[in-house]
Amino acid sequence: MIRATIDPPGTVPASGTVTDAPELAAPPSVRPVILPLDGSALSERARPWAVAIARTRHAPVIMIGVVDAYQVSSLGLAASAGVPIDTSMMPDALQEVSQYLETQVGACATVAPDVHTQGLLKIGDASREILNVASELDAQMVVLTTHGRGGVDRLISGSVAEQVVRNGHIPVLLIRRWEHPVLELTSEHPGWRVLVPLDGTKLAETSLAEAACLAVGGELLLVRDVVSAHGDWSDDLTEPREASDMAKLYLDGVADRLREDGIRVRTLVLS
């Protein structure tokens, strides 16, 4: 039986300042997949992806909800004035997020009973708390949408998603707000096709390991765009042809290395 639990809210030590919610009773034996949720339907678009990835890796899903004290005007003023903040000053916000996470955990337990799911309530800055939990639990991936409660028209610049990508040190999967739910992995659909753009550099190739994990049972599509790399071609038709040949040779070399590990790979040169 899958046990779905949620941590209690923050506690108040002798100093009177609010601490983070207690950590998980026992760290997961398998590195978890982190799923930040902010209560919006947009943030929940990432849930099917997180659950599907966790299932393929036999990993737990840790759902994080963050309460920002400064979102409550009275607490923001109190904090600015140096007044110690007690969690009892914002029970409604904590209760709301707590109940929301419990609902999400229950929903996951219904559709994916084989995936251990747990909620974690934090108090503080959303991006900072997400990164702290990911680091403390040695998470293997963070899955979240590019937009959330901040508004569907808000650019990713300055958002929680951008801060997690910019400051984190683990893979982050960003789900666009219009993304369709992922297909369940079945005998007819044993894996996903993952497109990996490569530019010939070792830095770009660092994405291959994670892409290969996502494509278990599916295939990798390695793509090199020689047009954007070289700009407008001259009238000499040998130049683009030579560039395409070099790109194909490069992709074939990468593909051969991956195939040695049993990974299905295709290559495509855009010219």
Sine and cosine of phi, psi and omega as CSV:
sin_phi,cos_phi,sin_psi,cos_psi,sin_omega,cos_omega
0.00,0.00,0.68,-0.73,0.02,-1.00
-0.99,0.12,0.77,-0.63,0.01,-1.00
-0.99,-0.16,0.90,-0.44,0.02,-1.00
-0.95,-0.31,0.88,-0.48,-0.05,-1.00
-0.77,-0.64,0.23,-0.97,0.09,-1.00
-0.70,-0.71,0.69,-0.73,-0.02,-1.00
-0.94,0.35,0.49,-0.87,0.05,-1.00
-0.94,0.33,0.25,-0.97,0.02,-1.00
-0.93,0.36,0.05,-1.00,-0.06,-1.00
-0.87,0.49,0.37,-0.93,0.02,-1.00
-0.93,-0.36,0.28,-0.96,-0.02,-1.00
-0.92,-0.39,0.93,-0.36,0.02,-1.00
-0.97,0.24,-0.06,-1.00,-0.06,-1.00
-0.87,0.49,-0.49,0.87,-0.04,-1.00
-0.95,0.33,-0.29,0.96,0.04,-1.00
1.00,0.03,0.04,1.00,0.03,-1.00
-1.00,-0.07,0.44,-0.90,-0.04,-1.00
-0.99,0.16,0.73,-0.68,0.09,-1.00
-0.97,-0.23,0.16,-0.99,0.10,-1.00
-0.91,0.42,0.33,-0.94,0.10,-0.99
-0.88,0.47,0.52,-0.85,0.02,-1.00
-0.83,0.56,0.50,-0.86,-0.01,-1.00
-0.96,0.28,0.08,-1.00,0.00,-1.00
-0.87,0.49,0.58,-0.82,-0.05,-1.00
-0.83,0.56,-0.61,0.79,0.05,-1.00
-0.59,-0.81,0.80,-0.60,0.00,-1.00
-0.85,0.53,0.63,-0.78,0.00,-1.00
-0.86,0.51,0.63,-0.78,0.02,-1.00
-0.95,0.32,-0.42,0.91,0.08,-1.00
-0.93,-0.38,0.66,-0.75,-0.03,-1.00
-0.84,0.55,0.80,-0.60,-0.13,-0.99
-0.99,0.12,0.23,-0.97,0.17,-0.99
-0.98,-0.19,0.79,-0.61,-0.06,-1.00
-1.00,-0.08,0.76,-0.65,0.00,-1.00
-0.82,-0.57,0.99,-0.13,0.06,-1.00
-0.97,0.26,0.70,-0.71,0.03,-1.00
-0.76,-0.66,0.65,-0.76,-0.01,-1.00
-0.89,-0.46,0.23,0.97,0.03,-1.00
1.00,-0.04,-0.09,1.00,-0.03,-1.00
-1.00,-0.10,0.44,-0.90,0.07,-1.00
-0.90,0.45,-0.50,0.86,0.01,-1.00
-0.91,0.41,-0.68,0.73,-0.01,-1.00
-0.91,0.42,-0.48,0.88,-0.01,-1.00
-0.96,0.29,-0.21,0.98,0.07,-1.00
-0.87,0.49,-0.40,0.92,-0.02,-1.00
-0.99,0.14,-0.25,0.97,-0.10,-0.99
-0.88,0.48,-0.73,0.68,0.01,-1.00
-0.86,0.50,-0.57,0.82,0.02,-1.00
-0.92,0.38,-0.72,0.69,-0.01,-1.00
-0.88,0.47,-0.68,0.74,-0.01,-1.00
-0.92,0.39,-0.68,0.73,-0.01,-1.00
-0.90,0.44,-0.68,0.74,0.02,-1.00
-0.91,0.41,-0.68,0.74,0.02,-1.00
-0.88,0.47,-0.61,0.79,-0.01,-1.00
-0.90,0.43,-0.69,0.72,-0.02,-1.00
-0.91,0.41,-0.43,0.91,-0.05,-1.00
-0.96,-0.27,0.08,1.00,-0.02,-1.00
0.80,0.59,0.69,0.73,-0.06,-1.00
-0.91,-0.42,0.41,-0.91,0.08,-1.00
-0.99,0.16,0.34,-0.94,0.09,-1.00
-0.93,-0.36,0.81,-0.58,0.06,-1.00
-0.95,-0.31,0.93,-0.37,0.04,-1.00
-1.00,0.02,0.79,-0.62,-0.04,-1.00
-0.93,-0.37,0.78,-0.63,0.15,-0.99
-0.87,-0.49,0.75,-0.66,-0.08,-1.00
-0.88,-0.47,0.79,-0.62,0.09,-1.00
-0.98,-0.19,0.84,-0.54,0.01,-1.00
-0.99,-0.13,0.90,-0.44,-0.05,-1.00
-0.87,0.49,-0.49,0.87,-0.06,-1.00
-0.97,0.23,-0.17,0.99,0.08,-1.00
-0.96,0.29,-0.33,0.95,0.05,-1.00
-0.99,-0.15,0.90,-0.44,-0.16,-0.99
-0.82,0.57,-0.68,0.73,-0.04,-1.00
-0.89,0.45,-0.61,0.79,0.01,-1.00
-0.96,0.29,-0.58,0.81,0.05,-1.00
-0.88,0.47,-0.69,0.72,0.03,-1.00
-0.92,0.40,-0.64,0.77,0.00,-1.00
-0.90,0.44,-0.69,0.72,-0.01,-1.00
-0.90,0.43,-0.64,0.76,0.01,-1.00
-0.90,0.44,-0.54,0.84,-0.01,-1.00
-1.00,0.08,0.01,1.00,0.02,-1.00
0.99,0.14,0.26,0.96,0.01,-1.00
-0.98,0.17,0.78,-0.63,0.04,-1.00
-0.84,0.55,0.66,-0.75,-0.04,-1.00
-0.98,-0.18,0.79,-0.61,0.04,-1.00
-0.95,-0.31,0.67,-0.75,-0.01,-1.00
-0.87,0.49,-0.40,0.92,0.02,-1.00
-0.92,0.39,-0.24,0.97,0.00,-1.00
-0.97,0.25,-0.26,0.97,0.01,-1.00
-0.67,-0.74,0.82,0.57,-0.03,-1.00
-0.90,0.43,-0.56,0.83,-0.04,-1.00
-0.89,0.45,-0.70,0.71,-0.01,-1.00
-0.90,0.43,-0.70,0.72,0.00,-1.00
-0.91,0.42,-0.68,0.73,-0.01,-1.00
-0.90,0.43,-0.63,0.77,-0.01,-1.00
-0.89,0.46,-0.74,0.67,-0.01,-1.00
-0.93,0.38,-0.62,0.78,0.02,-1.00
-0.87,0.49,-0.74,0.67,0.01,-1.00
-0.91,0.41,-0.60,0.80,0.02,-1.00
-0.89,0.46,-0.71,0.70,0.01,-1.00
-0.90,0.44,-0.63,0.78,0.04,-1.00
-0.88,0.48,-0.63,0.78,0.03,-1.00
-0.90,0.43,-0.69,0.72,-0.01,-1.00
-0.92,0.40,-0.63,0.77,0.05,-1.00
-0.89,0.46,-0.69,0.73,0.03,-1.00
-0.89,0.45,-0.63,0.78,0.02,-1.00
-0.89,0.45,-0.65,0.76,0.02,-1.00
-0.93,0.38,-0.64,0.77,0.01,-1.00
-0.89,0.45,-0.47,0.88,0.00,-1.00
-0.97,0.26,-0.72,0.70,-0.07,-1.00
-1.00,0.05,-0.39,0.92,-0.03,-1.00
-0.65,-0.76,0.94,0.34,-0.06,-1.00
-0.90,0.43,-0.28,0.96,-0.01,-1.00
-1.00,0.07,-0.10,1.00,-0.01,-1.00
-0.96,-0.28,0.85,-0.52,0.05,-1.00
-0.95,0.31,0.81,-0.58,-0.05,-1.00
-0.81,-0.59,0.69,-0.73,-0.02,-1.00
-0.62,-0.78,0.57,-0.82,0.04,-1.00
-0.99,-0.17,0.52,-0.85,0.00,-1.00
-0.66,-0.75,0.87,-0.49,-0.03,-1.00
-0.99,-0.15,0.77,-0.63,-0.02,-1.00
-0.79,-0.61,0.36,-0.93,0.06,-1.00
-0.83,-0.55,0.82,-0.58,0.01,-1.00
0.55,-0.84,-0.41,-0.91,0.04,-1.00
-0.98,0.20,0.75,-0.66,-0.14,-0.99
-0.85,0.52,-0.81,0.58,-0.07,-1.00
-0.90,0.45,-0.64,0.77,-0.01,-1.00
-0.91,0.42,-0.67,0.74,-0.02,-1.00
-0.93,0.38,-0.62,0.78,0.03,-1.00
-0.87,0.49,-0.73,0.68,-0.01,-1.00
-0.92,0.40,-0.61,0.79,0.03,-1.00
-0.89,0.45,-0.72,0.70,0.00,-1.00
-0.91,0.42,-0.69,0.73,0.01,-1.00
-0.86,0.51,-0.63,0.78,0.01,-1.00
-0.95,0.30,-0.72,0.70,-0.05,-1.00
-0.90,0.43,-0.58,0.81,-0.02,-1.00
-1.00,-0.07,0.05,1.00,-0.02,-1.00
0.78,0.62,0.77,0.64,-0.05,-1.00
-0.90,0.44,0.49,-0.87,0.02,-1.00
-1.00,-0.05,-0.25,0.97,0.01,-1.00
-0.20,-0.98,0.52,-0.85,0.17,-0.99
-0.92,-0.40,0.76,-0.65,-0.01,-1.00
-0.86,-0.51,0.86,-0.51,0.02,-1.00
-0.43,-0.90,0.30,-0.95,-0.01,-1.00
-1.00,0.07,0.36,-0.93,-0.01,-1.00
-0.96,0.29,-0.35,0.93,0.01,-1.00
-0.74,-0.68,0.46,-0.89,0.03,-1.00
-0.54,-0.84,-0.75,-0.66,-0.06,-1.00
-0.91,0.42,-0.33,0.94,-0.02,-1.00
-0.91,0.41,-0.25,0.97,0.04,-1.00
0.87,-0.50,0.62,-0.79,-0.08,-1.00
-0.95,0.32,-0.35,0.94,-0.03,-1.00
-1.00,-0.08,-0.01,1.00,-0.04,-1.00
-0.97,0.23,0.74,-0.67,0.05,-1.00
-0.93,0.36,0.42,-0.91,-0.02,-1.00
-0.91,0.42,-0.43,0.90,-0.01,-1.00
-0.84,0.54,0.82,-0.58,0.00,-1.00
0.99,0.11,-0.03,1.00,-0.05,-1.00
-1.00,0.10,0.14,-0.99,0.06,-1.00
-0.87,0.50,-0.66,0.75,-0.01,-1.00
-0.86,0.52,-0.70,0.72,-0.02,-1.00
-0.91,0.43,-0.66,0.76,-0.01,-1.00
-0.90,0.44,-0.62,0.79,0.02,-1.00
-0.92,0.40,-0.68,0.74,0.02,-1.00
-0.91,0.41,-0.69,0.72,-0.11,-0.99
-0.94,0.33,-0.62,0.79,-0.15,-0.99
-0.96,-0.26,-0.13,0.99,-0.03,-1.00
-1.00,0.10,0.22,-0.97,-0.01,-1.00
-0.80,-0.59,0.32,0.95,0.06,-1.00
-0.77,-0.63,0.29,-0.96,0.00,-1.00
-0.86,0.50,0.63,-0.77,0.05,-1.00
-0.81,-0.59,0.81,-0.59,0.06,-1.00
-0.97,-0.24,0.90,-0.43,0.01,-1.00
-0.99,-0.12,0.78,-0.62,0.01,-1.00
-0.97,-0.26,0.83,-0.56,0.04,-1.00
-0.93,0.38,0.46,-0.89,-0.11,-0.99
-0.92,0.39,-0.34,0.94,-0.01,-1.00
-0.98,-0.17,0.16,0.99,-0.05,-1.00
-0.92,0.40,0.64,-0.77,0.07,-1.00
-0.99,0.14,0.45,-0.89,0.05,-1.00
-0.86,0.52,0.52,-0.86,-0.01,-1.00
-0.96,0.28,0.43,-0.90,0.06,-1.00
-0.98,0.22,0.62,-0.79,0.09,-1.00
-0.93,0.37,0.58,-0.81,0.01,-1.00
-0.98,0.18,0.87,-0.50,-0.02,-1.00
-0.73,-0.68,-0.01,-1.00,0.05,-1.00
-0.90,0.44,-0.52,0.86,0.05,-1.00
-0.98,0.18,-0.45,0.89,0.00,-1.00
-0.76,-0.65,0.98,0.22,-0.14,-0.99
-0.97,0.25,-0.22,0.98,-0.03,-1.00
-0.15,-0.99,0.04,-1.00,-0.04,-1.00
-0.98,-0.20,0.42,-0.91,0.17,-0.99
-1.00,-0.08,0.84,-0.54,-0.06,-1.00
-0.91,-0.41,0.85,-0.53,0.02,-1.00
-1.00,0.01,0.78,-0.63,-0.03,-1.00
-0.83,-0.56,0.95,-0.30,0.08,-1.00
-0.96,0.26,0.74,-0.67,0.02,-1.00
-0.81,-0.59,0.58,-0.81,0.00,-1.00
-0.87,-0.49,0.20,0.98,0.04,-1.00
1.00,-0.06,-0.04,1.00,-0.03,-1.00
-0.98,-0.18,0.42,-0.91,0.05,-1.00
-0.91,0.41,-0.52,0.86,0.01,-1.00
-0.88,0.47,-0.70,0.71,0.02,-1.00
-0.90,0.44,-0.53,0.85,-0.05,-1.00
-0.96,0.28,-0.23,0.97,0.02,-1.00
-0.91,0.42,-0.31,0.95,0.02,-1.00
-0.98,0.20,-0.21,0.98,-0.11,-0.99
-0.91,0.41,-0.62,0.79,-0.04,-1.00
-0.88,0.48,-0.73,0.69,0.00,-1.00
-0.93,0.36,-0.62,0.78,0.03,-1.00
-0.88,0.47,-0.62,0.78,0.02,-1.00
-0.90,0.43,-0.59,0.81,0.06,-1.00
-0.90,0.43,-0.65,0.76,0.00,-1.00
-0.93,0.37,-0.47,0.88,-0.10,-1.00
-1.00,-0.07,0.24,0.97,0.01,-1.00
-0.82,0.57,0.84,-0.54,-0.05,-1.00
1.00,0.07,-0.22,0.97,0.01,-1.00
-0.93,-0.37,-0.74,-0.67,0.02,-1.00
-0.43,-0.91,0.36,-0.93,0.10,-0.99
-0.98,-0.18,0.67,-0.75,0.11,-0.99
-0.91,-0.41,0.96,-0.29,-0.01,-1.00
-1.00,0.01,0.80,-0.60,-0.10,-1.00
-0.82,-0.57,0.69,-0.72,0.11,-0.99
-0.78,-0.63,0.80,-0.60,-0.01,-1.00
-0.98,-0.22,0.97,-0.25,-0.03,-1.00
-0.99,0.10,-0.31,0.95,0.00,-1.00
-0.94,0.35,-0.79,0.61,-0.03,-1.00
-0.92,0.40,-0.41,0.91,-0.03,-1.00
-0.97,0.23,-0.43,0.90,-0.09,-1.00
-0.88,-0.47,-0.08,1.00,0.04,-1.00
0.96,0.29,-0.45,-0.89,-0.02,-1.00
-0.94,0.33,0.70,-0.72,0.00,-1.00
-0.99,0.14,0.42,-0.91,0.10,-0.99
-0.99,0.16,-0.02,-1.00,0.02,-1.00
-0.95,0.30,-0.22,0.98,0.01,-1.00
-0.98,0.21,0.95,-0.31,-0.08,-1.00
-0.95,0.32,-0.22,0.98,0.02,-1.00
-0.95,0.32,-0.45,0.89,-0.05,-1.00
-0.90,0.43,-0.80,0.59,0.02,-1.00
-0.91,0.41,-0.51,0.86,0.01,-1.00
-0.92,0.39,-0.67,0.74,0.02,-1.00
-0.92,0.40,-0.63,0.78,0.03,-1.00
-0.90,0.45,-0.66,0.75,0.02,-1.00
-0.90,0.43,-0.66,0.75,0.01,-1.00
-0.90,0.44,-0.66,0.75,0.01,-1.00
-0.91,0.40,-0.64,0.77,0.02,-1.00
-0.90,0.44,-0.67,0.74,0.01,-1.00
-0.90,0.43,-0.65,0.76,0.01,-1.00
-0.89,0.46,-0.65,0.76,0.02,-1.00
-0.90,0.43,-0.76,0.65,-0.02,-1.00
-0.89,0.45,-0.63,0.78,0.02,-1.00
-0.89,0.45,-0.61,0.80,0.03,-1.00
-0.91,0.42,-0.68,0.73,0.04,-1.00
-0.90,0.43,-0.68,0.73,-0.02,-1.00
-0.89,0.46,-0.64,0.77,0.00,-1.00
-0.89,0.46,-0.63,0.77,0.02,-1.00
-0.90,0.43,-0.64,0.77,0.00,-1.00
-0.94,0.35,-0.60,0.80,-0.01,-1.00
-0.91,0.41,-0.46,0.89,0.05,-1.00
-0.89,0.45,-0.39,0.92,0.05,-1.00
-1.00,-0.07,0.18,0.98,0.05,-1.00
0.99,0.15,0.32,0.95,-0.02,-1.00
-1.00,-0.07,0.73,-0.69,0.07,-1.00
-0.97,0.23,0.78,-0.63,-0.09,-1.00
-0.67,-0.74,0.66,-0.76,0.19,-0.98
-0.82,-0.58,0.39,-0.92,0.00,-1.00
-0.81,-0.58,0.45,-0.89,0.00,-1.00
-0.51,-0.86,0.81,-0.59,0.07,-1.00
-0.96,-0.27,0.84,-0.54,0.03,-1.00
-1.00,-0.06,0.90,-0.44,-0.06,-1.00
-0.67,-0.74,0.00,0.00,0.00,0.00
